[in-house]
Amino acid sequence: MSGYNALAEVYEWLISDVKMAPAEFAASFDDVLNLLPPNAHVLDCSCGTGQLAVGLAGRGMHVVATDASEAMVRRTAELSEQFRAPVRTARADWQELPEHFDDDTFDMVFCVGNSLHHAEGARGRVAALESMSRLLHRGGRLVLTSRTWELVRARGSRLEISDRLVRRNGRDAVVVYRWDIAPNWEDEHHIEIAIAQLDAAGSVLARSELLSSWPYRHEELEAELRRVGLQTELSTFNLEAENYMVVASKA
Ligand SMILES: C[S@@+](CC[C@H](N)C(=O)[O-])C[C@H]1O[C@@H](n2cnc3c(N)ncnc32)[C@H](O)[C@@H]1O
């Protein structure tokens, strides 16, 4: 189960400026989007608040957006209406995707913004990747972005408090991450995220959520992609960078 329902209403305080604007978020994937045919069919299978899905729809693609969190799916549908950019939405866990869509439906599947670590261990991850792979046409591509979990684990358990106020919708907030790093890679880890909004009168409104996480090494991810019939075409993995992108195509 995803624990993002409480975070959905304050999710913009967690994302970067680039992700706030649908067109800009989509443009950050220009290199892979340029590989798509006109009117491509694309799926964002952990859509969050929908900026990527809406940005893709704004380019004329046929876009489906799914997420395990009902509240996230609702926010995506609202954003789609606001931008008049049609996005079909559904609440679906990755493993449920084949119940919603036929095999070979999409030209590209996106699983971005550090989502896959919420799949339960190696078994859950492979099941999730298997679903994504099934839905792709032959030659279609999975685009996945990830934290560099090797770095996260090396830093150990810690409290991370934003060193600046984050301003969204005219409101400032302090963002806090509590990383609970388990002894072994394969153990369940926890990340507690708190957003404390401050108003001019000094009141504090806090929202927080405790999330489960199963980090993975880049090399494990590569092997798991191969297991589900996906061939890595590009990986920006670099042990010194916080995040990386993998693009893998269906053989
Ligand atoms: C860190 S957010 C990323 C959201 C968005 N892709 C972005 O880049 O801002 C992770 C998302 O994955 C979703 N998620 C977590 N577990 C999931 C699962 N098992 N199936 C589908 N979505 C899941 C969460 O609900 C959340 O919206």
The ligand as an SDF file (V2000), in Angstrom:
LIG
                    3D

 27 29  0  0  0  0  0  0  0  0999 V2000
    7.9360   10.1620   -4.9010 C   0  0  0  0  0  0  0  0  0  0  0  0
    6.3320   10.0760   -5.6220 S   0  0  0  0  0  0  0  0  0  0  0  0
    6.7010   10.4870   -7.3150 C   0  0  0  0  0  0  0  0  0  0  0  0
    5.5060   11.0810   -8.0180 C   0  0  0  0  0  0  0  0  0  0  0  0
    5.7800   11.6330   -9.4250 C   0  0  0  0  0  0  0  0  0  0  0  0
    6.1510   10.5770  -10.3490 N   0  0  0  0  0  0  0  0  0  0  0  0
    6.8460   12.7060   -9.3840 C   0  0  0  0  0  0  0  0  0  0  0  0
    7.8620   12.5810  -10.0860 O   0  0  0  0  0  0  0  0  0  0  0  0
    6.6540   13.7170   -8.6800 O   0  0  0  0  0  0  0  0  0  0  0  0
    6.0290    8.3450   -5.6510 C   0  0  0  0  0  0  0  0  0  0  0  0
    4.6610    7.9970   -6.2050 C   0  0  0  0  0  0  0  0  0  0  0  0
    4.6070    6.5710   -6.3580 O   0  0  0  0  0  0  0  0  0  0  0  0
    3.3180    6.1480   -5.9800 C   0  0  0  0  0  0  0  0  0  0  0  0
    3.3810    4.7320   -5.6050 N   0  0  0  0  0  0  0  0  0  0  0  0
    3.9370    4.1870   -4.5010 C   0  0  0  0  0  0  0  0  0  0  0  0
    3.7850    2.8540   -4.4810 N   0  0  0  0  0  0  0  0  0  0  0  0
    3.1170    2.5460   -5.6350 C   0  0  0  0  0  0  0  0  0  0  0  0
    2.6560    1.3130   -6.2000 C   0  0  0  0  0  0  0  0  0  0  0  0
    2.8500    0.1580   -5.5730 N   0  0  0  0  0  0  0  0  0  0  0  0
    2.0080    1.3590   -7.3900 N   0  0  0  0  0  0  0  0  0  0  0  0
    1.8080    2.5450   -8.0340 C   0  0  0  0  0  0  0  0  0  0  0  0
    2.2230    3.7390   -7.5280 N   0  0  0  0  0  0  0  0  0  0  0  0
    2.8690    3.7420   -6.3540 C   0  0  0  0  0  0  0  0  0  0  0  0
    2.9640    7.0650   -4.8130 C   0  0  0  0  0  0  0  0  0  0  0  0
    1.5820    7.0760   -4.5120 O   0  0  0  0  0  0  0  0  0  0  0  0
    3.5160    8.3930   -5.2900 C   0  0  0  0  0  0  0  0  0  0  0  0
    2.5670    9.1370   -5.9980 O   0  0  0  0  0  0  0  0  0  0  0  0
  1  2  1  0
  2  3  1  0
  2 10  1  0
  3  4  1  0
  4  5  1  0
  5  6  1  0
  5  7  1  0
  7  8  2  0
  7  9  1  0
 10 11  1  0
 11 12  1  0
 11 26  1  0
 12 13  1  0
 13 14  1  0
 13 24  1  0
 14 15  1  0
 14 23  1  0
 15 16  2  0
 16 17  1  0
 17 18  1  0
 17 23  2  0
 18 19  1  0
 18 20  2  0
 20 21  1  0
 21 22  2  0
 22 23  1  0
 24 25  1  0
 24 26  1  0
 26 27  1  0
M  CHG  2   2   1   9  -1
M  END
$$$$
